[in-house]
Amino acid sequence: MLLPMKPKSNISALANPDAPVALPTLFKALGDDLRVQILSVLKEGSLSVTELCDVFQIGQSALSHHLKVMTAANLLTRRREGTVIFYRRQLPEGKCAAVISEALRHIDLEPLAEKLSAGLTRVQANREQNSRAFFQHNSQRFREHQELIASWDDYSQATLHLIDRHGHRPLASLLEVGPGDGALLDALATRADSVTALDNSAAMLNKARDRAGHLSNVDFRLGEAGALHTEGATFDAVIVNMVLHHTPHPGQTLAEIAALTKPGGVLVISELCSHDQDWARAACGDLWLGFEPAELTDWAARAGLSGQAELFIAQRNGFQIQVRLFQKNKTSNIKEFQL
């Protein structure tokens, strides 16, 4: 059932940018070398408490005190993903916004210490390994795991509806990122002269090829969006169904995919709305427990995309799906990206 409803939120932010922050509180938070390094590391994106402990090689109890001080000073905000808490920089707002912005500017001018850079690389590799390992070992049960959370029929039909409503048929070129078992490729092949199915999991790509390899206008590619961008590939339409919550840095992934969309082209994203069902991590390989619609809107805007249409689909198990259609701006409006 399609419902224009606002999904429940599972984001809890400790920082309140509208609350007054005394300058001594702010300067105290900035007057510690470790806390400055934490702000420097978090320029690269949001990290969980465990990941921050890994990057800095310190215990959680020692780290938690610093995170509490920085959150109270509106330097950080936190997001709860089930039982896991992620921290990121708080966007400078309120009466101290100018001071915080200037402080962050100076912090970002300093190169990241080699040890911290290596820690971030280690965290990134671990996220990617966990995601790929899940799909490598569960490719044969893909649809079973998928249906635990979201009905494929619901969001696939919504995706086709938005493509048909806002795209010109036939499209010259279409890209599906993360085609799963290839179930949508038959329908996409009738809507475009050329279809590319891109997946970073060899097991999943083989499964899609087994199902849709007979389609003469479908090209199966193993790799990341960045590789296609390096080749100079662009597409009239791009589809990304239930992919971002499996990626280590969803905002950055969206930006890389947006770069593959031609100016004036469309990008359709199906994603879970924020939820608190932590079992989805182990059962379905989810790295993130959905996203707020505002998050996707913000990431899309930073990637040069404008929202054109949206559908919210309620599921019987309490999950909600957002299917969003964005259009690539014809003039460059890409902002510096921050997760």
Secondary structure, DSSP 8 states (H G I E B T S, - for coil): -B--------------TTS---HHHHHHHHSSHHHHHHHHHGGG--EEHHHHHHHHT--HHHHHHHHHHHHHTTSEEEEEETTEEEEEE----STTHHHHHHHHHHHHHS---HHHHHHHHHHHHHHHHHHHHHHHHHGGGHHHHHHHH--HHHHHHHHHHHHHHHS-SSEEEEEEES-TTSTTHHHHHTTEEEEEEEES-HHHHHHHHHHHTT-TTEEEEES-HHHHHHTT--EEEEEEES-GGGSSSHHHHHHHHHTTEEEEEEEEEEEEB----TTHHHHH--SS--B-HHHHHHHHHHTTEEEEEEEEEE-TTS-EEEEEEEEE-SS--------
